C-alpha cells in the first residue's frame, strides 16, 4: 500500500508539474535560447521541495484527529475506495505549484535580439571642479551652479558622443565612465555639491589623471577632456605637467575653461537661520590662466575664460563642434519579464488543489 501511495503521489506531481511547464514552454518556445534568470538564487529553494512533498502527502496522516472512536478494528477489513487511494493527489498538486512559483520568483526574462545602433561622435570626459571657491557668485547662481547647468545642457546636446565625468577638489573621483546614457550622466552631475569630496583644494593633475584613465582604452579618433576649474592647482600627488604629458602620449586634447578671472568676488558663507537667505563675504581666489593655456596648447586644445554664465555656455559648445567624429556601435536589447508564464499555472494548480480537497478528495478526520 505504501509503494502504491508513493507511486500515485509521484505520478500526480509529475503530471501537474508537466502541465504547468507545458503551458509555460508553449508560450516561450521561441524565446527559450534567450531566456535568462534575473534572480537565480531563488532556484536553490527547489531543494526544499521533497520536504514539502512529504508534508503535503504522508505528513497529512499525522494530523491530530478531531473525532474519537472506541475502535477501528471493524473498519480495517473494509474495501479501500478510489478516493482513498488518491488522497495524496492534492498534496502532489500543491508541490508542483510550489516548483512553478519558485521558477517565477527566479524572474525569468527574455532578452530581445540586440539591435546595432551606429553613431558618429567623439569620446569626451568632463572634469568638474568642486573646490570651495566654486561657491563664488560672479557666475549665477554660483560658479558650481552655472557649471552644472551648462554641463547638463552640453550632455543633452551631444547625443552621438560617449561622455563621462570626473569631479575633483583636493582629490579626484570618477563620477561616470564613457557612456551613451547621457540622462544618467546629467543626473549624477546635477547631484554634485561642494563638500562631496571631503578634502578641499584644487587638484587639477588628479582630475586630469582620473579622466585619462577612462580614455586610455578608447578607439575614437577624437578623445577630449573638458576641464572646468576656477583656481590654481594646489593639491594632489599628480602634477598638471605630468598629466599633460600623459595626455600627449594618449592623443587626448584638453580644453580648459577658467571660471572667473581672479578678481575679488562675493562668496556665500552662511544662511540666515530665520529667513534662510544667504549671507556673503568678499574673497579673492588665485587663478593660473598661464597654466591652463599651457595645458591646452601642449595637447592641441584651446583655453577659454568665462566671467559670465553665457560665456561659459558658448565656450562649452564651441569646444567640440570643430572636432572629427568617429563611428561607434552601441548594441541595445530589451529584457521582458516572463515570470507570469510560470506564476499563472502555479496559481491555477493551487485552485485545483483547493477544489480537490474541498469537494473530491476530502480526508477524514
NORNORSUL-V593655 format. One record per helix or strand of 3 or more residues. SS is the DSSP state (hx for helix, st for strand). FROM is the first residue (numbers start at 1). LEN is the number of residues. If there is no record, write none. Layout:
SS,FROM,LEN + SS,FROM,LEN
This chain:
hx,2,33 + st,35,3 + hx,40,17 + hx,58,5 + hx,75,3 + hx,82,4 + hx,89,17 + st,108,4 + st,115,7 + st,123,7 + hx,132,4 + hx,143,14 + st,162,7 + st,172,8 + hx,182,9 + hx,204,12 + st,223,7 + hx,240,11 + st,252,8 + st,265,7 + st,278,6 + hx,289,11 + st,303,4 + hx,309,12 + st,326,7 + st,335,3 + hx,340,21
